[in-house]
Amino acid sequence: MSATDDALAEMVERLEGLAEELTDMAIDALRRATSGDPDSAEAGEAIALERRIVRARRAIEKAASVLAPTRAGFDEGP
């Protein structure tokens, strides 16, 4: 494994850690949204925040999958 491969593997691990942190934040936002009046402005803001966090998490997961080493030398292409 080359130094570049090692650096990419480390980056993938870091991205996966960030995705886990974002998952925790999304869960916290959902808890806030469901803890009070579901029609309140606070609940609406918490749901909107959760959606933004989930979109960011998906983008990070996609980046991690793009950078992860491919199986059996097959490349997914450009």
C-alpha positions in Angstrom: 0.0 0.0 0.0 1.4 3.4 -1.0 1.6 6.5 1.1 -1.3 7.9 -0.9 -3.4 4.8 -0.2 -2.6 5.1 3.5 -3.5 8.8 3.5 -6.8 8.1 1.7 -7.6 5.2 4.1 -7.0 7.6 7.0 -9.3 10.2 5.4 -12.0 7.6 4.9 -11.8 6.8 8.6 -12.1 10.5 9.5 -15.1 10.9 7.2 -16.8 7.9 8.7 -16.2 9.4 12.1 -17.8 12.7 11.0 -20.8 10.8 9.6 -21.3 9.1 13.0 -21.2 12.5 14.7 -23.7 13.9 12.3 -26.0 10.9 12.9 -25.9 11.7 16.7 -26.7 15.3 16.0 -29.6 14.3 13.8 -31.0 12.1 16.5 -30.7 14.9 19.0 -32.5 17.3 16.7 -35.3 14.7 16.2 -35.6 14.3 20.0 -36.0 18.1 20.3 -38.6 18.1 17.6 -40.7 15.4 19.3 -40.3 16.6 22.9 -42.8 19.4 22.9 -45.6 20.8 20.8 -45.2 19.3 17.3 -46.7 22.4 15.8 -44.3 24.8 17.5 -41.7 26.9 15.7 -39.0 25.1 17.7 -40.2 21.7 16.5 -40.2 23.0 12.9 -36.7 24.4 13.2 -35.4 21.1 14.8 -36.9 19.1 11.9 -35.4 21.4 9.3 -32.0 21.1 11.1 -32.3 17.3 11.2 -32.9 17.3 7.4 -29.8 19.5 6.7 -27.7 17.3 9.0 -28.9 14.1 7.2 -28.1 15.7 3.8 -24.6 16.6 5.0 -24.1 13.1 6.4 -25.1 11.5 3.1 -22.7 13.7 1.2 -19.9 12.7 3.6 -20.8 9.0 3.3 -20.7 9.4 -0.5 -17.2 11.0 -0.3 -16.0 8.2 1.9 -17.2 5.6 -0.5 -15.6 7.4 -3.4 -12.3 7.5 -1.6 -12.4 3.9 -0.2 -10.2 1.4 -1.9 -12.1 -0.6 -4.5 -12.6 -4.3 -4.4 -10.4 -6.6 -6.5 -8.9 -3.7 -8.4 -12.1 -2.7 -10.1 -12.6 1.0 -10.4 -16.0 2.6 -10.4 -14.9 4.9 -13.1 -14.9 8.7 -13.3 
